[in-house]
Amino acid sequence: MKKILLAILILAAASAPALAAGPPPAPQQKILLIDRQAILRFSKVGQDVARQVEGFGNQAKNEIAGQQKSLQNEAQQLQQQIAILAADAKAKKIKDFENKQAGMQAAAQKKEQAIQGGFLQAQATIAKALEPILQGLMKQRGANQKLPALKVSLAAPPAPAKKK
């Protein structure tokens, strides 16, 4: 009985340091923060894209300004003619003018959407070219944090941005 008790005490004493140490420490996580918007805004290619988009915007603004001036002149002429026109001719002229105005607004909106689409496409192209560079940088700096899972909750979509 003494031998068994002695054996238990020896085993308990031998295993005590291992139990006291606890589990091995987890590897330290290294997280690398990358501001992609800053890269797009301050990089040479990002500034070139912004310059081009601004040029397209200014060009569209000038075109629209010219069309608006022409439309304003036409509106003034129409106001002068309305007084002497018959009701049916007056209604037709007003309808034609309103259609012209709506067409101009639609064309301006289409142009704005094309500029925005071009900008988004350019950003996507830059992001695609940037990805291997960022992967290399992360590997070089020893970044090892990954997002293994993400719980998705149902939510209302964000409100559309208001146009200026």
N, C-alpha and C positions, 0 to 999 in steps of 0.2 A: 504494500500500500504506500509505503514511504517512497519507493521507486517511482510509482505512478505520479504521486504528488510532486515529486522532484522533477519529473519529466514535464509535467504541466507547467510548473514554475519556470523551467528553462525555456520552454516554447513561448510562454507569455512574455518573458523578458526579451527574447530574441525578436518577437514580432512587434513589440511596443514601438520601437523607433519607426518602423514602416507604417504603422497605423497613425502615429503622431504627425508624420510628414504630410499626409493627405494626398489628394490626387495631384498628378503632375501639373504644373502651371500651363495654362492655355497659351498658345503662341500669341505674341503681341500683334495686334492689328495695326496696319499702317494705312491711313486714309489720305488720299491725295485729292485736294479740292481744285477743280478746274472750272473757271468762269468762261464758258463758251461764248456768252454774249460779249464779254470784254475782248475775247480773241477776234470775234467777228467785227467789233467796232474799231479796234485799234490796230489790227493787222493791215499790211499793205493791200492785200486782196479785199479785205472787208471795206477799207476806205475807198478802194477803186469801185467796188459795187455800189457803195453809198453815193459816190459822185455820179455814177452813171444813172442811178435811179433818180437822183435829184435833177439831173439834166432832162430825163424823160418827163418828170413832173413839171419842170419849168416850161418845157416845150408844150405840153398839154395845156398848161395854164394860159400860155400866150395864145394858143389856138382858140381856146374857149373864150378868152377875153375878146378876141377879134369877132368871133361868132356872136357873142352877146351884144357887142356894139352894133353889129349889122342888124340884129334882131330888135334892138331898141329903136334904131332908125325906122325899121319897118313898122314897129308898133306906133310910132309917132305919125307916120304916113297913114296907117290904118285908122287912127283916131280922127284924122282930118277927113278921111273918105267916109267914115261911118255916118256922119251927119247927112250926107247927100245920097246915100245908097238906099235901095229898097230893103225891106225887112229880110227877104230870102237871100239876097246878095250879101247883106250885112252879116247874116248868120253864117253863110258859107265862108266869107273872108275871115271871120273870127275863128271859125273851126279850123280852117287851113293854118292860120297863125298859131293857134294852140297846138296843133299837130306838129308843126315845125319846131315849136318851143320844146315839146315833149321829146321829139326826136333828138334834138340837140342835147337835152339832159341825159337821155339814154346813151347817146354816143360818148358823152363825157364820163358817165359812170362806167361804161364798158372799157374806156381807155384807162381809167383809174384802176379797175380790176386787173387789166392786163399788166399794168406797171407793178401792182402788188404781187401778181402771180409770178412775174419775172424775178422780182426780189426774193420771193420765197423759194423759187427754183434755184437761184444763185446761192442762197444760204444752204440749201440742201446739198448742192454740189460741193461747197466749201466744207460742210460737215462730213461728207463722205471722204473727201481727201484728207481731212484732219484726223479722222478716226485712227488710222495706223500710226500716225505720229503720236497721238495721245496714248495709245496702247504701249508704244515703245517707251515713252516717258514714264508711264506707270510702272513698267517692268524695271526700268533703270533705277527708279526711286524706291522700288520695293513695295509698292502699294499692293495690298492683298485683300482689301475689304470688298466683299461682293454682296449683292442683295439677293439672297437665296429665295425669298418668297415675299409676296406683297398681297395683303388682303384688300380686295376691292369692295367698296361700299357703293351702293346706288346713291346717286346725287343728281340734282338738276344741272343741266349744262350751264356753262357760264353765259352771261348776257353778252350779246354781240357788242363790239366796240362801237361807240357813237362816232359818226363821221364829223369831221371839223368843217 
